[in-house]
Amino acid sequence: MHSFRKGPGLRSLRLVVCVFLPIMAMIISGCGGSSSSGSSGSSGAAALTLETTPDIMQAHIRWEGANEVDLLYSSDPECDWDNHGSCNGSGSFLDQDGGTLTIGALDHGHNAGTTLYFVAEKGNRRSNQSGVRFLRAHFNNEVTS
């Protein structure tokens, strides 16, 4: 049976575990990381965020962080936004300004019940992805997705 003794080796290990590892973890976590908004680019720029709201046969798109953006969309929730032209049902609204855009489903060749996924881009910054489904109206005053 082995016996353990306290000695300089155990103190050194305790010093490494209790002091140096937490300090190194703080240093490493401060060096990188990602933004929760999904934006990329220069660290001094405001985060680019996107929000979509469904409506009857239309969708409302709102963004913050830049006045003028390119809005990219796709019907593919797994779209590779770097190559969004190869995604199913992809398209774009270029040079949109003012922070909001409302699109009609039929005006752009979409049907009620279609879901589109959007991102906003400005330079090398990209927003979070946000999906929206064009709602259908029913004659009994109910709205369904």
Steps between C-alpha positions, in 0.01 A plus 500: 500500500628842406507789737466858387702767663477872484801653347616764259352309205147516641535870584622572147206313353257685726657833393461412132141381537377775734689802367649463155222308323224751589725790393581329170129427441417870541779602263398248235129585518582869453697437181226370274144389521199577287221748510160375609340698219688299242669804352856495384753761406676785672468510876425874515182479288153461648348154486274439202172344615195386308142427602212371286128513574233301312180653370219398267670438164794722592805517721648793688880515527677731743874547550728703724872575492516654151269727307557342157533121464467220249228255605564143388231232521453130439234238561779272630549529879851350462605746228873572470473880494847535349360321193133584540438504123532121504235458772139404424265793447773761540490867409594841629382855556808715445575845644201510735494799732288634783513197728175336382359321198160340442475244223183350356505128434332515160701805389814288516366164380442337840189328630327524835658251736847545345780553753796718407820547696674839490836651591614861466849585374697822510859481381658209685231490773209258497197485728338207668271282287127557550220296345147610419195322355243681289167454679174394331173680558182302554149633448394423857740776624760249613859517389710188468856435404 
